[in-house]
Structures are given as C-alpha cells and as structure tokens.
Amino acid sequence: MYRTSTCGELRLSDAGKEVTLAGWVQRSRKMGGMTFVDLRDRYGITQLVFNEADNATLCGDANKLGREYCIQVNGIVSERQSKNSKIPTGDIEIIAKGLKVLSPSLTPPFTIEDNTDGGDDLRMKYRYLDLRREAVRKNLELRHRMTILIRNFLDSQKFMEVETPILIGSTPEGARDFVVPSRMNPGQFYALPQSPQTLKQLLMVAGFDRYFQIAKCFRDEDLRADRQPEFTQIDCEMSFVDQDDVINLFEEMARHLFREIRGVELSKLEQMTWHEAMKRFGSDKPDLRFGMEFVELMDDLKGTGSFSVFDEAAYIGGIVVPGCADYSRKQLNELTDFVKRPQVGAHGLVFIKYNADGTVKSSIDKFYTAEQLQKVKETTGAKDGDLVLILSGDNANKTRIQLCSLRLEMGDRLGLRDKNVFKCLWIVDFPLFEWSDEEQRLMATHHPFTMPNPDDIPLLDEHPEQVRAKAYDFVCNGIEVGGGSLRIHDTQLQEKMFEVLGFTPERAEAQFGFLMNAFKYGAPPHAGLAFGLDRFVSILAGLDSIRDCIAFPKNNSGRDVMLDAPSMIDQKQLDELEIKLDLKL
C-alpha cells in the first residue's frame, strides 16, 4: 500500500504508531539540523520532521524536495512540541524514517494556497493544480454531498433515475442549440439538449410516474457569472399532481438540503405572484434579504411640478435608502453614472435627502415646493436621515428593472446581502408569453409545453399576452435556483399553443410530432421542476460564480483554456462529415 493513513486523520491518540503517508509537498523549511515538510492530500495537512542528527542522508533527500513533489513517507507519529491549532492534525507530527519521491514537480505557476497569487486565466489553464487548493476542492466536495442527499431524498419519494440521450433533434425555441454533425447522415445534425424536457414528458406518458436525473444540459448563449455553456440540472417530473403537490415536495427537498448542508431551518416559503414581484422589486427573482421596496410616486410627482421628465413619464418609482442622507455629491454622481451604464440603461437619477436636522435637499428643488417634497416623504415612509432615489421612464416594466439594479447596488454598498442569510420564496402566476424584440413575436416565457391557467384559456385567441401560466420558480437570495410548470397533456391545447407562438402545423409536426402523437395514447396530467445544481451549490457554498463549483469550467468566452477548446479540426474529419467551411471573417 502507498499509505496506511491520510494526511488529515492522525491525532494525538495515534502517538507511537508507525504510519505511511503519501501526498504533495505544500511547503518545506529548514531550521538548524531539522527539516520540516508539510505534506498535503485531499484530507488535510500533516507535518513531517527530518532530523539530520538521526539520518543525514534522509534529511539531505528531504532538502531536495520542491513544492508539489508527490512523495511517500513512513515514520512514527509523535506529539508536536509547537502545536498548530489552525489545522486538525496540529497536535502531531511524523518523525520520518523513510522517503520516496513518487513524482517530482516543476515549480507550479501559482501557489497552491487558499489565497493564491494566480489570476483566473492562469488558474483555469492549470485547473488540475487549482483543484488541489482546499478552497476549490471543498466546493466540489459540497457538490458531491448535495447530489448524494438529493438522490437519497428523491429515492425515498419513489422517484426513479432515468438517463436520457445527449444526441437529440434540434428544437430551436429559446436559447441556441449546440449542434453535432452526423457522419452517417450527411448534411444532418444532432443537437445537444438544453434540457430533457420532451423526453421526461414521454417518460410520464410511459407510466414512469416519478422521474429524476442529474442531467447535463447545453445552451449556446452569452455567458456571465451564473452561466456556463454546459451545466447540470436536478431534473424532475411527476404524474397525477397539481402545482401545490410539486411545490410542497420540492420545498421539502430544499428544506432538507439547507438543514443538512448549512444547519439552516427554512420556514414555510412565501408564494409571490410575478406581477407583485415586479411591482415591489422590479424582478421575478427578488432578493428579500433587505427592504428598499419600490414606492410608486406618479400621484406625487407627475403633473404636480414643472419637471417635464416626470410629467412625460409612464412610471415614477423610488426606493428609500435608510441612513444615507449624508451621501456626498461624489457618491451621488457615482450612483448616477451607475444607472446610466448600458447594462442598466436609465437616463438619469433623482435624489431627495431628508437630512437628520429636518431640512430637505434635492436635485429637483427648483421644480417642486417644500410641501410637495414633504408629501413624497410621507408616501415613501422616509425618516429624517434617509435618502430617496427616484427613476422614471416611458416603459413601466423597463424602469422597474432599472430601479431593481439600483436597489441591488445599494444593498451591496450597505452590506445588506449577507451570504450567510438565506431568503427563499416561490414566484407564481408568470405570464405564459413574453414579447421578443429580436423575433418580433410572442415567445413562450418558459417553454411551449407550459399549461395555461385554466381560467385564462378563453384569452388565448384575443389577448394571449394576458394569459397566466401554471408555472413556478424557486428563488433564493435574488437568484432563480429552479423552476417548473404544469404541462399541457391535451393534444388540442398543445396545438393551440403552437398556433399562438406562430408555428405552422407543418413546423409543429416536424419538431414536436413525436410528443403530440404520444399525447394521443392516454397521457396523464403531469408537472415538473428543474433545479440548477451549479447555482444551488454556489449559493450554499457562498460563491459569487458557479465556476468554482464546477470541476472544469469554461471562461466567459466559452473556452476551455486548459484543453484549448473549441479548436479547428482536421480537414480529414471535415471531409468524412461532408462539411465545407465558409467562414465570414
């Protein structure tokens, strides 16, 4: 055996034992005739001691060890004279009796420490070294533990894990597909699944009743902190259930995970409608860890002064920032610049300072009387010492979204978004459709198989934009962690959905004929939900990005800098696929 113990398990009770350890050299230091080596493996760090007086040759060999050498050492567990309370093995050390270099190492390109000196690009290029760092490895260990907990929970609820294919047909509705050419079918392509959506619905038609899968999914979309081109879903589907059945079961699963992973007890979760979330927070994934709810100020500010910006607005809304009336002109200018950024898109920012001494200072002083500004104070519930920030615009929802960005920015500035506080809720009653400026047509808010609210089905012909979906999202700390819906299981209603979405019968048949035909053979009422595993892990690990809970992530350009992928392929491969490149440079 290469080792009898790991580098994280030995304690004072093991003193006197002869052991063999194997791992990587974290660091070494020479003090007089002694050489101390910190040996690391996945489980921890143990100090090794080489004494020149006992064995000069062995000590000399130890002095030649470099960082990240992979070595094997045998020796005696001994009580450490100078104990280290920062590590679990800090009470002991190993008096080395033998040393074998299993593999030498080049000097690593960055330090393998929690606080490394390597930048993101360098760490991604040498990801196999980055994964040796405890700060990264513990995220993968958390991910492993979560998947075990999830599998055991769903198994206890009679769910069956079923693998679905990775090579499927393309259904370009929503995000872009990744496509794969077929050598055996020249000119034809598979697509990588954006989710196993239609396949899990077919499993319900097949009578499987309760399905789940820790499923790889793929979307060719622009990236950001919480997106990767390939990601993992906890994908689930159930038959003979309604919306409350799904919500209650998966709320209990979330409660189980928070309890086991973080020791946090979630109470019964609030259900908030999409309309209410947009009105109060400007977001369908509101962060409830802090207040600053929106206050509509149309009655107070539109047409009551001489400020044309407000007089022409379709929406005027504000937030109260507690205790910030002392913000300087520089700070207020920074906030104005923030809302004017292209990512936010506002034209400007109005502020009102309700100073601690009772005076009022505003950027719209000359347009409104003191009495009118006092009325705003009453409407918003602001107190002396508070700052009111106001945005307006000609599109209510767009302005609310801009105000949401400002609210979150203030939450960050004031330290109100504590990663150790968890506020979860369900968002329900989404619009079934949303308008796409790019496509110039209505698109499915979630996907084309979402059940309309039965009360709204009569609106499908004349006012489809008013139809609510039987859909639900699980939101935690301002992040959409998961979502799902009741599914259409009636062929005629599904055909109506495709018609509203602008599908010709021929196109609907070509893309989804297999599902429509399946519904003709006794399809049960069914519903499902998918959690984003990467996002869920990142929240419980307190991460800003999902990249550090994925073993080998892509960068923001969708590149794997370690494997240098994507890359060109040989002409021979292109010839076999009967593909000719005509790049538009």
Summary of the structure (lengths in Angstrom):
residues: 585
radius of gyration: 29.9
end to end distance: 57.1
largest distance: 92.6
contacts: 1774
relative contact order: 0.10
helix: 31%
strand: 26%
